[in-house]
Amino acid sequence: MGTGTELGRVRGLGSAHHGRLHWWHQKLTAGSNLLLMAWLMISIARMPSHDFGSIHAWLASAWVAVPMILLVASVFYHFRLGLQVVIEDYAHAENRVVLIVLLNLFVAVTAGTAIFSILKIAFGAAA
């Protein structure tokens, strides 16, 4: 059993020719998740009060809303990349396409809802 052609091994490409890019995206999102989650935890810990009004006013700031949107986008993209690998590795061939489509729909709907909620607060909609 071989590991592909010599040229393929040198380039580091799998049979679909996108494994390296997928791996790199996972590493980038993991790093951004780490930094943005650290920012979130420190920001929340430094708040004097954690009631609804304080959190709402805090999230209405552009200096908070933009990193929160970046955090949501990064977390959900990382989530999708990880579950895509699990589905590709363990799902049966006849279910694989359906599961990937459902995963993409789930991630798009949930990330869109979270981003919409952040934008609604940031642009001053009533609670």
C-alpha positions in Angstrom: 0.0 0.0 0.0 1.5 3.3 -1.1 1.1 6.8 0.0 0.5 8.3 -3.4 3.0 9.6 -6.0 6.3 11.0 -5.2 5.3 14.4 -6.4 2.1 14.3 -4.3 4.1 13.4 -1.2 6.5 16.3 -1.8 3.7 18.8 -2.3 1.8 17.5 0.7 -1.5 17.2 -1.2 -4.0 14.4 -0.6 -6.2 12.9 -3.2 -8.6 15.9 -3.1 -5.7 18.4 -3.3 -7.1 20.6 -0.5 -5.9 18.9 2.7 -3.1 21.4 3.4 -5.4 24.4 3.0 -8.1 22.8 5.3 -5.4 22.0 7.9 -4.1 25.6 7.7 -7.6 27.1 8.1 -8.1 24.9 11.2 -4.8 26.2 12.7 -5.6 29.8 11.9 -9.1 29.6 13.4 -7.8 27.8 16.4 -5.3 30.7 17.0 -7.9 33.4 16.5 -10.3 31.5 18.7 -7.7 31.5 21.5 -7.0 35.2 21.2 -10.6 36.3 20.9 -11.8 34.1 23.7 -9.0 35.5 25.9 -10.2 39.0 25.0 -13.8 38.0 25.9 -12.9 36.5 29.2 -10.7 39.4 30.2 -13.4 41.9 29.1 -16.1 40.2 31.0 -14.0 39.8 34.1 -13.1 43.6 34.1 -16.8 44.6 34.0 -18.0 46.2 37.3 -21.5 44.7 36.9 -22.9 41.8 35.0 -26.6 42.8 34.9 -28.6 43.0 31.7 -28.2 46.7 31.2 -24.4 46.7 31.7 -23.9 43.8 29.2 -26.3 45.4 26.7 -24.4 48.8 26.9 -21.1 47.0 26.7 -22.1 45.1 23.6 -23.5 48.2 22.0 -20.0 49.6 21.7 -18.3 49.2 18.3 -15.0 48.3 20.1 -16.9 45.2 21.5 -19.3 44.4 18.7 -16.6 44.0 16.0 -14.4 41.5 18.0 -17.6 39.6 19.0 -18.6 39.2 15.4 -15.1 38.0 14.5 -15.3 35.6 17.4 -18.6 34.2 16.3 -17.4 33.9 12.7 -14.1 32.2 13.7 -15.8 29.8 16.2 -18.4 28.6 13.7 -16.0 28.3 10.8 -13.6 26.2 13.1 -16.6 24.1 14.2 -17.6 23.5 10.5 -14.1 22.5 9.5 -13.8 20.0 12.4 -17.2 18.4 11.8 -16.5 18.2 8.1 -13.5 16.0 8.8 -15.5 13.8 11.1 -18.2 13.4 8.5 -15.8 12.7 5.7 -13.9 10.1 7.8 -16.8 8.3 9.5 -20.1 8.8 7.5 -21.1 6.2 4.9 -20.8 7.4 1.3 -24.5 7.6 0.6 -25.1 9.9 3.7 -21.9 12.0 3.4 -23.2 14.7 1.0 -26.5 15.1 2.9 -24.7 15.4 6.2 -22.2 18.0 4.8 -25.2 20.1 3.4 -27.0 19.9 6.7 -23.8 20.9 8.5 -23.4 23.9 6.2 -27.0 24.9 6.7 -26.8 24.6 10.5 -23.6 26.6 10.7 -24.9 29.3 8.4 -28.2 29.7 10.3 -26.7 29.7 13.8 -23.8 32.0 12.9 -26.1 34.3 11.0 -28.5 34.4 14.0 -25.7 35.2 16.4 -24.2 37.9 14.1 -27.7 39.4 13.6 -28.2 39.6 17.3 -24.9 41.3 17.9 -25.6 43.8 15.1 -29.1 44.5 16.5 -27.7 45.4 19.8 -24.8 47.4 18.3 -27.1 49.5 16.1 -29.3 50.4 19.1 -32.5 48.3 18.6 -34.7 48.1 21.6 -34.3 45.1 23.9 
